Amino acid sequence: MLELLVVIILGILLGIICGIIPGLHPNAVSVILISLSPLLLNYLSPVALAALIVTVAVSNSIIDALPSIYLGAPDADSNAMNVLPGHKMLLEGKGHEAIVLTVTGSLLGLLFAIVAIPPLVILLKSGYPIIRSYLAFIIIGVMVFLILREKNKLWALIIFLLSGVLGIATINAQIKEPLFPLFSGLFGISTLILGLKNKVKIPKQAHEEIKIKKRNVFKAVLTSLISGSIVSMLPGLGSAQGAILGSSIVKEKDSKNFLIMVGGISTVDFIISFVSIYTLDKARNGSIVAISKILESFTINNLILFIAIALIVGGVSAIITIKLSKVSSEYIPKINYQVLSIIIILGITTAVGIISGLIGLLVLITAISLGMLPDLKETGKSHLMGSLILPVILYFLL
């Protein structure tokens, strides 16, 4: 128990670091921990090391709402959809409210997903074998739906295909952490550069009481559970696509409800990843892949332990995030946003150069250019996830 307690504390600290620094993904931490595992396993049991990775991932999935909303620099998958409504609320002086709504969705999504684990196990066991042979066509159908709902359909298709080609080239390139420069460019630096161009000025932030109907909260979280469950069975699709599907199904246009739904999907997707590896022996994200390499098998005891850890870490991380948000909302209007953005851009670029080398920098530059297209052509940034979805489609077809 003492070992797990130490691991949880350390994992939350690492999750905070990953969460508040744009472009630093918990998958990168997982890779580092795997590379150091021969050394770490001299001091930690395999289960404790796996618990550390779980803690980092859960903590990060909640805390990364901070840079997503306050800086407009989202993680590629979990908070890409937060930028538009969340950043809009920030510019209205309601940044802290946006954080609270997102964190509320994350925490309730975590609870709903845990309660739904038994039916999800049955769903995956019975449903996945049926659709496995048709996965490529189902994913294509989903992407066609997402593209057709755009006003500028041609550019949405072009952006999806271009990002897919870039994704294929990057994944096959001989570089370390290929997704780091890819996602940092597509979703992080590109947004920050556009912010520089628009000369964003953050107004004074208000701390008013949040007014939202309990019925709307329940609907948003339930939608996140359903849409998160759907995309969990479709490789390549993630929280961004789940958010769009969910909002399309329930025709959700209210920013507050939408932020709750996006927050819920981020944690629902991670919990379902546990169910997926336990039921299907298939890893759904980088953190789960790392866990599968550490543990010889994923048992029911592992599932119960990691779910318990997720509950504890989720609650603690929610409190920390709201506390940090209050502090951030006080200081963000006083900070020179342009200078801060430039520092972050230079920091991520330097990290890419150190980790992924010259080819990584080339990928980063290309991804930045492509990442600005959706804003310039007024289409959804979620189509940039073609960088992962197109390779998955080709994998199943070829």
Buried (B, 14 or more C-beta within 10 A) or exposed (E): EEEBEEBBEEBBBBBBBBBBBBBBBBBBBBBEBBEEBEEBEEEBEBBBBBBBBBBBBBBBBBBBBBBBBBBBBBBBBBBBBBBBBBBEBBEBBBBBBBBBBBBBBBBBBBBBBBEBBEEBBEBBEEEBEEEEEEBBEBBBEBBEEBBEEBEBEEBBBBBBEBBBBBBBBBBEBEBBBBBBBBBBBBBBBBBBBBBBEEEBEBEEBEBEEEEBEEEBBEBBBBBBBBBBBBBBBBBBBBBBBBBBBBBEEBEBEBBBBBBBBBBBBBBBBBBBBBBBBBBBEBBBBBBBBBBBBBBEEBEEEBBEBBBEBBBBBBBBBBEBBBEBBBEBBEEBBEEEBBEBBBEBBEBBBEBBBEBBBEBBBBBBBBBBBBBBBBBEBEBBBBBBBBBBBBBBBEEBEE
